[in-house]
Every structure is written in C-alpha cells, then in structure tokens.
Amino acid sequence: MSKLKTSLSVLLFSLFASLLALAQVRALPSPAGAASAQPNLAVARDGKVYLSWIERLGEGKFSLRFAVQEGDGWSAPRVIAEGTNWFVNWADFPSLIVLPDGSLAAHWLVKSGSGTYAYDVTIARSSDGGKTWGKPFVPHRDGTQTEHGFVSLLAAKDGQLAAVWLDGREMKAHGNDHGGEHGNMTLRYVKIKRDGTLTDEAILDAKVCECCQTSAALTDEGPVVVFRDRSDQEMRDISIVRLKNGKWTAPRAVHDDGWKLNGCPVNGPAVAATGNKVAVAWFTAVNDKPRVKLAFSKDAGATFDQPLIVDDGNPVGRVDLLMLNDGSVLVCWLEKMEGGGALRVRRVKSDGKIDAAITVAPSGTARANGFPQMVRTGNTLVFAWVGSRVLTATMPLP
C-alpha cells in the first residue's frame, strides 16, 4: 500500500507541476505567416533572441526571414534571402547565429542539380544587425551534385564563424532517394574568415548516418560536435568529436546504445556546454522501445556518465538542450500523449535528479511539426515549434 501511495503522490505532483507551469506559459504572437515552417532560435550575448523561419511565397518561391524579440512580441520580419531553387525539408532546416562580435550569419539550402538530394549549403553574413546581407557563398568546394546539409553554425574559439555539415560528395547517386546511393556520408568542418576565406577544413567522420541533425557547442578546450554515427554493422548511435590543441579527436560514442537500424531515423542529437561541462541529449529506439536519453560530461566531452532517461515513456524525440549556470540542463522533446502529442520540457541536474516534466504546448508529432527549438534569455525560456504555422511562446525558467 505504501508503494501505491508513493506512486500516486509522484503522479499528482507531476500533474500539479505541469498544470502550474502551463499556466505560466505565455504565447508570443508569431511574426511568421500562415505558410511558415522550419523555425530556428538563436540568442546573442546581450540576451536578444532571434527567430528565423522559411515562408512559402507561392509558385515555388521561398523566403528565409527573421525577427528579433522585443518586449512581449517580435519585431517586424526582415528578409535574409529569397529564391525558387531551394531545397526545403522538414528536417534539414536553415539556421541563424549571432557571433561574439554581434555580426550575424545564416544558412539555407540551394539545389545544385536535378537529383532529389542534390543541394548545397549556402551562407550569408550581416554586420549591421540584418539590415543588409553580403553575397551568399558555399562553404564546401567539391562541386558535386550531392547532398550537403544538416548544418551546425558555431563560433570557433577565436570568435570566427565555423560550420559543420553532412557531406555526400563520396556518395554516387543511383536514383532519387538515400537507398539508391553508394558510398558514405561524411561529416565535415570548415572555419570561415571575415573575408570569406575557408580555412581548417577537416573530415570529422568518414561514415555517418545520412540525414540526422548535427549539433555543436564550445567548451573551454574548444568546440565539440555530436552526430548520429553509422558503423559497418549499421549501429546508429551518437558520437562526439572534439577539437583539442588544434586537432580533431577520433569519433567516440557518447554511449553504446546498440541501436541497429537499416536506415536513418532522421532524429539527431543536441549538445550544450558551459566551461568544460558538457551534456548531450538524443533519441534512440533499441528493441523498438523509443527513449530520450541524456548524458553528462565533466571533462569537455572526453568521457560521459551513464545516460539518464528523461522522456515520459512514448517519445518521438526531436530534442533540444540548454545548459544552465549551475550545470543542470533543460531538455525539450516531442512526446506522444493521449489524444495527440505535446512539446515537453524537463530540468535535469548534474547529480542525476530529474524534475517533473512540463507541457509547453500541445503539438502534433508528424513530420510537418518539425523540430522544436528552445533558447534562454535571462530567466526566461523562449520556444518555437510548428503547429498551423510557426508558433512561439515564453515561460519563466523553472
């Protein structure tokens, strides 16, 4: 009987916490139009939050736009770029980053040929807060009509712009889907000087999962990159590489889940760091049991503690992650719930203590609902996700 009472108490506490938090979630009127999707959030050192997204303009034309949070709303949208030959995909979405000097960089994807997955990464930069943007450029120089995407833009240790992406130059097309290609998808890195010079080009992994998002963070030792790896035995677990003393380490598993899958789950990891504390969140489904896991590192990603399970039992995944000053983290993900789905967030402390999960908003779990985004400014969390269009909300830091 005591166990039953304890379980009931935990359940009631979790329900109360979720209801209390839901009452504090405040919708931000979205600046995005009705035909919007692919949201991305970024925060500057001064706390300004930037929302970017793609808007369909009709007749195959797309517009990459952004707005800045202002008080209880958003600024008027500004255009970064527009085009008719873009590759627009629910999982391979554009991003915007604010560099330490206050300049902006944004990326999107442009078709390079007639093949379904023939597209290039395209980057543009702005030094005036996004009022004007420089000439777009491609950060890879292979010239092949193959897949280049799933980009993570980051500030290198010296503050310069850097990019990580999945690169299909080694894959020879034999059809219009990933199953009709031969060769390996690679993970690559480059640093980009202000004059556009590409430096420090590197292959971070010679064989990775073909269409899962990458994620990058900066530790005191240097950048770390996490991604879904692919072994010759088709294990699709999460790996990390680190730039230490000017050299990239060999890929190493964050944890050996042992998820064997003859295909890509399209469900990448997220990494966050403060000092040399690192956390990684990811989705896995070993033995067809979906889980969202989280692992902590105290040594800049060299080693990780045993992972914790942070979902509510039926996750879709699509994780995002924030690290707080005390070393605890916030994980958000999509969870299947009775009657639909929800965008959930949970705080996890570095000692393994897991707080009650909070529902930020009801959400579908289809591909069209994309990947939720989360950033922190001061003591406020800002969320973006796709419902009928790009939606946004704020919530006090739990």
C-alpha positions as CSV (number, residue, x, y, z in Angstrom):
1,M,0.0,0.0,0.0
2,S,2.9,2.4,0.8
3,K,4.3,1.9,-2.7
4,L,0.9,2.7,-4.2
5,K,0.6,5.9,-2.1
6,T,4.1,6.9,-3.1
7,S,3.4,6.4,-6.8
8,L,0.1,8.3,-6.6
9,S,1.9,11.1,-4.8
10,V,4.5,11.3,-7.5
11,L,1.9,11.3,-10.2
12,L,-0.2,14.0,-8.5
13,F,2.9,16.1,-8.0
14,S,3.9,15.8,-11.7
15,L,0.4,16.7,-12.8
16,F,0.3,19.7,-10.4
17,A,3.8,20.9,-11.7
18,S,2.7,20.6,-15.3
19,L,-0.6,22.5,-14.7
20,L,1.2,25.2,-12.8
21,A,3.9,25.6,-15.5
22,L,1.3,25.5,-18.3
23,A,-0.4,28.4,-16.6
24,Q,2.9,30.3,-16.8
25,V,3.5,29.6,-20.5
26,R,2.6,32.7,-22.4
27,A,2.0,32.7,-26.2
28,L,4.1,35.2,-28.1
29,P,2.2,36.4,-31.2
30,S,4.3,34.8,-34.0
31,P,5.8,37.1,-36.7
32,A,5.7,34.3,-39.2
33,G,3.0,34.0,-41.8
34,A,0.4,31.3,-42.4
35,A,2.7,29.4,-44.8
36,S,5.7,29.2,-42.5
37,A,7.8,26.3,-41.1
38,Q,11.4,25.3,-40.2
39,P,11.9,27.6,-37.2
40,N,15.2,28.2,-35.6
41,L,16.1,30.2,-32.4
42,A,19.4,31.9,-31.5
43,V,20.4,34.2,-28.7
44,A,23.0,36.9,-28.6
45,R,25.4,37.7,-25.8
46,D,23.2,40.7,-24.9
47,G,20.2,38.5,-24.5
48,K,18.4,39.4,-27.7
49,V,16.5,36.4,-29.2
50,Y,16.4,35.9,-32.9
51,L,13.8,33.7,-34.6
52,S,14.3,32.6,-38.2
53,W,12.0,30.6,-40.5
54,I,11.1,29.8,-44.1
55,E,7.9,31.2,-45.6
56,R,6.4,29.8,-48.8
57,L,5.5,32.6,-51.2
58,G,3.8,30.5,-53.9
59,E,5.0,29.4,-57.4
60,G,7.9,27.5,-55.8
61,K,9.4,30.6,-54.2
62,F,10.7,30.7,-50.7
63,S,11.8,33.4,-48.3
64,L,14.2,33.0,-45.3
65,R,13.1,35.6,-42.7
66,F,14.0,36.6,-39.2
67,A,12.6,38.7,-36.3
68,V,14.1,39.9,-33.0
69,Q,12.1,39.6,-29.8
70,E,11.0,43.0,-28.5
71,G,9.3,43.0,-25.1
72,D,6.1,41.0,-25.3
73,G,6.4,40.4,-29.1
74,W,8.6,40.3,-32.1
75,S,10.0,42.9,-34.5
76,A,8.7,43.2,-38.0
77,P,10.1,40.4,-40.1
78,R,13.2,41.0,-42.3
79,V,14.3,39.1,-45.3
80,I,17.6,37.3,-45.3
81,A,17.2,35.7,-48.8
82,E,14.6,34.5,-51.3
83,G,14.8,32.0,-54.1
84,T,12.9,29.5,-56.3
85,N,15.6,26.7,-56.5
86,W,15.8,26.0,-52.8
87,F,15.8,22.6,-51.1
88,V,13.2,22.9,-48.4
89,N,12.7,20.0,-46.0
90,W,11.0,19.4,-42.6
91,A,14.2,18.0,-41.0
92,D,17.1,19.8,-42.8
93,F,16.3,23.4,-41.9
94,P,18.1,26.8,-42.1
95,S,19.7,28.5,-39.1
96,L,20.9,31.9,-37.9
97,I,23.7,32.5,-35.5
98,V,24.9,35.7,-33.6
99,L,28.7,35.7,-33.4
100,P,30.6,37.2,-30.4
101,D,31.2,40.5,-32.3
102,G,27.5,40.9,-32.9
103,S,27.5,40.0,-36.6
104,L,25.0,37.6,-38.0
105,A,25.4,34.5,-40.2
106,A,22.6,32.5,-41.7
107,H,22.5,29.3,-43.8
108,W,19.9,27.8,-46.1
109,L,20.0,25.1,-48.8
110,V,20.0,25.6,-52.6
111,K,19.6,23.0,-55.3
112,S,22.7,22.1,-57.3
113,G,21.2,19.7,-59.8
114,S,18.1,17.8,-60.8
115,G,18.6,15.0,-58.3
116,T,16.3,15.0,-55.3
117,Y,19.2,15.2,-52.9
118,A,21.5,17.4,-55.0
119,Y,21.8,20.6,-53.0
120,D,24.5,22.9,-51.4
121,V,24.9,24.7,-48.1
122,T,24.6,28.5,-48.7
123,I,25.7,31.1,-46.1
124,A,25.3,34.8,-45.9
125,R,26.6,37.3,-43.3
126,S,25.4,40.6,-42.0
127,S,27.4,43.2,-40.0
128,D,24.5,45.6,-39.4
129,G,22.0,43.6,-37.5
130,G,20.4,42.0,-40.5
131,K,19.5,45.2,-42.4
132,T,21.7,44.1,-45.3
133,W,23.3,40.8,-46.1
134,G,26.5,40.1,-48.0
135,K,26.8,37.9,-51.1
136,P,25.9,34.3,-50.4
137,F,28.7,31.7,-50.6
138,V,29.1,27.9,-50.4
139,P,31.4,26.6,-47.7
140,H,32.4,23.4,-49.5
141,R,34.4,23.3,-52.7
142,D,33.8,19.8,-54.1
143,G,31.4,20.9,-56.7
144,T,29.5,17.6,-56.7
145,Q,25.7,17.5,-57.2
146,T,25.2,15.6,-54.0
147,E,23.7,16.2,-50.6
148,H,25.2,18.9,-48.3
149,G,23.1,19.8,-45.3
150,F,22.1,19.3,-41.6
151,V,24.3,22.2,-40.8
152,S,25.5,23.5,-37.4
153,L,26.9,27.0,-37.4
154,L,29.0,27.9,-34.5
155,A,31.6,30.5,-33.2
156,A,35.1,29.0,-33.1
157,K,37.3,29.6,-30.1
158,D,38.7,32.7,-31.7
159,G,35.2,34.0,-32.4
160,Q,35.2,33.3,-36.1
161,L,32.4,31.7,-37.9
162,A,32.6,27.9,-38.4
163,A,30.3,25.3,-39.9
164,V,29.7,21.6,-39.6
165,W,27.6,19.7,-42.1
166,L,26.8,16.3,-43.6
167,D,28.6,16.0,-46.9
168,G,27.6,13.5,-49.6
169,R,30.5,14.0,-52.1
170,E,31.6,10.4,-51.6
171,M,28.1,9.1,-52.4
172,K,27.4,8.4,-56.0
173,A,23.7,8.8,-56.9
174,H,21.8,5.9,-58.2
175,G,18.2,7.1,-58.0
176,N,16.4,9.8,-56.1
177,D,16.5,8.5,-52.6
178,H,19.1,7.7,-50.0
179,G,18.6,4.0,-50.5
180,G,19.7,4.4,-54.1
181,E,23.2,5.8,-53.4
182,H,26.6,4.1,-52.9
183,G,29.4,5.3,-50.8
184,N,29.5,7.0,-47.4
185,M,28.0,10.2,-46.0
186,T,30.8,12.2,-44.3
187,L,30.9,14.8,-41.6
188,R,33.0,17.9,-42.4
189,Y,34.1,21.1,-40.8
190,V,35.4,24.5,-42.0
191,K,36.3,27.8,-40.4
192,I,35.3,31.0,-42.4
193,K,37.3,34.2,-42.1
194,R,35.5,37.6,-42.3
195,D,36.9,38.0,-45.9
196,G,35.3,34.7,-46.9
197,T,38.5,32.6,-46.9
198,L,37.9,29.0,-45.9
199,T,40.4,27.5,-43.5
200,D,41.0,24.5,-41.3
201,E,38.9,22.2,-43.5
202,A,38.6,18.7,-41.9
203,I,36.8,15.4,-42.2
204,L,35.4,14.7,-38.8
205,D,34.0,11.3,-39.6
206,A,34.2,9.3,-42.8
207,K,30.9,7.4,-42.3
208,V,27.9,8.8,-40.6
209,C,24.1,8.5,-40.6
210,E,22.8,10.1,-43.8
211,C,20.1,12.5,-42.5
212,C,20.2,13.2,-38.8
213,Q,20.8,16.7,-37.5
214,T,24.2,17.7,-36.1
215,S,24.8,19.8,-33.1
216,A,27.9,21.8,-31.8
217,A,28.9,23.7,-28.7
218,L,32.0,25.5,-27.4
219,T,33.8,24.3,-24.3
220,D,36.9,26.0,-22.6
221,E,39.0,23.5,-24.5
222,G,37.4,24.1,-27.9
223,P,34.4,23.1,-30.0
224,V,32.6,19.7,-29.7
225,V,30.3,18.2,-32.3
226,V,27.8,15.5,-31.8
227,F,26.0,13.5,-34.5
228,R,24.5,10.1,-35.3
229,D,27.2,7.8,-36.4
230,R,27.0,4.7,-38.6
231,S,29.1,1.6,-38.2
232,D,29.7,-1.2,-40.8
233,Q,27.2,-3.2,-38.7
234,E,24.6,-0.5,-39.1
235,M,24.7,0.7,-35.5
236,R,23.2,4.2,-35.4
237,D,24.4,5.5,-32.0
238,I,25.5,9.1,-31.1
239,S,29.2,10.0,-31.3
240,I,31.2,13.1,-30.4
241,V,34.4,14.7,-31.8
242,R,36.4,17.4,-30.1
243,L,38.9,20.0,-31.3
244,K,41.7,19.9,-28.8
245,N,45.1,21.6,-29.2
246,G,44.3,22.3,-32.8
247,K,43.5,18.7,-33.8
248,W,40.2,16.9,-34.0
249,T,39.9,13.7,-31.9
250,A,38.7,10.4,-33.4
251,P,34.9,9.9,-33.1
252,R,33.8,8.3,-29.8
253,A,30.4,7.0,-28.7
254,V,28.6,9.1,-26.1
255,H,27.1,5.8,-25.1
256,D,26.9,2.4,-26.8
257,D,23.1,2.0,-27.1
258,G,23.5,-0.7,-29.7
259,W,20.6,0.6,-31.9
260,K,20.9,-1.4,-35.1
261,L,18.9,0.2,-37.9
262,N,19.0,-0.3,-41.7
263,G,18.1,3.3,-42.4
264,C,18.2,6.8,-41.0
265,P,15.8,7.7,-38.2
266,V,16.0,11.4,-39.0
267,N,16.4,12.3,-35.3
268,G,19.6,14.0,-34.4
269,P,21.2,14.8,-31.0
270,A,21.7,18.1,-29.2
271,V,24.7,19.3,-27.2
272,A,25.2,22.1,-24.7
273,A,28.3,23.2,-22.8
274,T,29.5,25.6,-20.1
275,G,33.2,25.7,-19.3
276,N,34.2,22.1,-19.5
277,K,30.8,20.7,-18.5
278,V,29.0,19.1,-21.5
279,A,25.6,17.5,-21.8
280,V,24.2,15.5,-24.8
281,A,20.6,14.6,-25.4
282,W,19.4,12.1,-28.0
283,F,16.7,9.8,-29.2
284,T,17.1,6.0,-29.6
285,A,14.8,3.1,-30.1
286,V,16.7,-0.1,-29.3
287,N,14.4,-3.1,-29.4
288,D,11.7,-0.8,-30.8
289,K,11.5,1.0,-27.4
290,P,11.7,4.7,-28.0
291,R,13.7,6.7,-25.4
292,V,15.1,10.2,-25.0
293,K,18.4,10.0,-23.1
294,L,20.8,12.5,-21.5
295,A,24.4,12.1,-20.5
296,F,26.8,14.5,-18.7
297,S,30.5,15.0,-19.1
298,K,32.8,16.9,-16.7
299,D,35.9,16.8,-19.0
300,A,34.8,18.7,-22.1
301,G,33.3,15.6,-23.7
302,A,36.2,13.2,-23.3
303,T,34.1,10.9,-21.1
304,F,30.4,10.7,-20.2
305,D,28.5,9.4,-17.2
306,Q,25.9,6.7,-17.7
307,P,22.9,8.1,-19.5
308,L,19.6,9.1,-17.8
309,I,16.1,8.5,-19.4
310,V,14.2,11.8,-19.5
311,D,11.1,11.1,-21.6
312,D,7.7,10.1,-20.3
313,G,7.5,6.7,-21.9
314,N,6.4,7.4,-25.5
315,P,8.7,10.0,-27.1
316,V,9.0,11.0,-30.7
317,G,12.4,12.6,-29.9
318,R,13.5,15.8,-31.9
319,V,15.4,17.1,-28.9
320,D,16.8,20.4,-27.9
321,L,19.0,21.2,-25.0
322,L,20.2,24.1,-22.8
323,M,22.8,24.2,-20.0
324,L,22.3,26.5,-17.0
325,N,24.9,28.2,-14.9
326,D,24.6,25.6,-12.1
327,G,25.4,22.7,-14.6
328,S,21.8,21.5,-14.7
329,V,20.2,21.2,-18.1
330,L,16.8,21.7,-19.7
331,V,15.7,19.1,-22.3
332,C,12.8,19.6,-24.6
333,W,11.3,17.0,-27.0
334,L,8.0,15.8,-28.6
335,E,6.1,13.2,-26.7
336,K,3.1,11.2,-27.9
337,M,0.2,11.7,-25.4
338,E,-3.3,10.5,-25.1
339,G,-5.3,12.4,-27.8
340,G,-2.3,13.7,-29.6
341,G,1.2,15.0,-28.6
342,A,2.9,17.6,-26.6
343,L,6.1,19.7,-26.5
344,R,7.6,18.8,-23.2
345,V,10.5,20.2,-21.2
346,R,12.3,18.8,-18.2
347,R,15.1,20.1,-15.9
348,V,17.8,17.5,-15.0
349,K,20.5,18.3,-12.5
350,S,24.1,17.1,-12.9
351,D,23.7,14.8,-9.9
352,G,21.0,12.9,-11.8
353,K,18.0,14.4,-10.1
354,I,15.2,14.7,-12.6
355,D,12.4,17.3,-12.1
356,A,8.8,16.8,-13.3
357,A,8.2,17.2,-17.0
358,I,6.3,20.3,-18.1
359,T,4.0,20.6,-21.1
360,V,4.8,23.8,-23.0
361,A,2.1,23.3,-25.6
362,P,0.0,20.6,-27.3
363,S,1.8,19.6,-30.6
364,G,1.4,17.2,-33.4
365,T,4.1,14.6,-33.9
366,A,4.0,14.3,-37.7
367,R,6.9,15.3,-39.9
368,A,5.2,18.6,-40.6
369,N,5.5,19.5,-37.0
370,G,9.3,19.6,-37.4
371,F,11.8,20.1,-34.7
372,P,11.0,22.3,-31.6
373,Q,13.5,25.0,-30.7
374,M,14.4,26.4,-27.3
375,V,16.7,29.2,-26.0
376,R,17.1,31.1,-22.8
377,T,17.4,34.8,-22.2
378,G,17.9,35.9,-18.6
379,N,15.3,34.0,-16.5
380,T,13.0,33.3,-19.4
381,L,12.8,30.5,-21.9
382,V,11.6,31.1,-25.5
383,F,10.2,28.2,-27.5
384,A,9.4,27.9,-31.2
385,W,7.6,25.0,-32.9
386,V,5.3,24.2,-35.9
387,G,1.6,24.0,-35.5
388,S,-0.7,25.5,-38.1
389,R,2.4,27.7,-38.7
390,V,5.5,28.7,-36.8
391,L,4.3,29.4,-33.2
392,T,6.3,30.9,-30.3
393,A,5.9,31.1,-26.5
394,T,7.8,32.1,-23.4
395,M,8.0,30.6,-19.9
396,P,9.8,31.5,-16.7
397,L,12.9,29.4,-16.0
398,P,11.7,26.5,-13.9
